[in-house]
Amino acid sequence: MDDKLPLSVLLLVRDEVADVEALLPTLAFARQVVVVWDPRGDRAARAAAERLGAQVIERMFDGFGPQRSAALAACREDWVLWLDADERLDATAVTSVRHAVTRGDGPTHFEFHRVTWFLGRRIRFSGWQGDHVVRLFRRLESSFDDALVHERVLVKGEGPVPVKGTIEHHSYREIQVCVDKMTRYAASGAAQAHRRGRRAGFLDVLVRPCLRFLRQYILQLGFLDGVHGLVLCGFASAQVFLKYAHLWRLGTKEVRR
């Protein structure tokens, strides 16, 4: 008898071999795991996903929204759980998933509390407190937007309803990982803003990074996270600087044409 849940788990993967090997065995309660793999990444990540029973789709990455839409199109179960490779459900969250997808009629989407680790330390402030994310939803009621970064799932119907349990986000494990993510997100964020008609000037490049640092480090109590909070807020400020520098540069290229 199949005791698995009518649930598809949706994952995007590129180079996260160790994360794939750690995460997929914890998802044995789901009938389907869909992994969309970027062929510019580490082929060992794809091999690990296939070995552990996931359905792997090869697709060149062209933005988080389009990539997740492709993954959603491959899901076949009534419910979808969206996770990142470096995220884990705690035991209470797994129980909440079981209750949500077996309750029959009711809400179409649920949100989880998420806590994030930065360079090995759990961050309690720095703008990351109170992080709640919609990650469980009915497949036929859902779609993703086309955002290159900071994509959202759009769900019709009742919700989101908060559930018990936590998503543990073990991201930013090393400084180089922070640098790589910062540069990728800044470039993608600038491209997305440019596509929407936004432009940047001198004050954007000069002032916005400072405002971001002050907001996260002072107003959102980043100083209470110690040196980790200082470094995190510094990276956040640097990402804003790079984003608006990219956006300014895109605008100057238009003028020269």
Helices and strands as residue ranges (DSSP letters): E 5-13, H 17-23, G 24-27, E 30-37, H 43-51, E 55-58, H 64-74, E 79-82, E 87-89, H 91-101, E 109-118, E 121-122, E 132-138, G 139-141, E 142-144, E 153-155, E 161-170, H 175-195, H 202-214, I 215-219, G 222-225, H 226-256
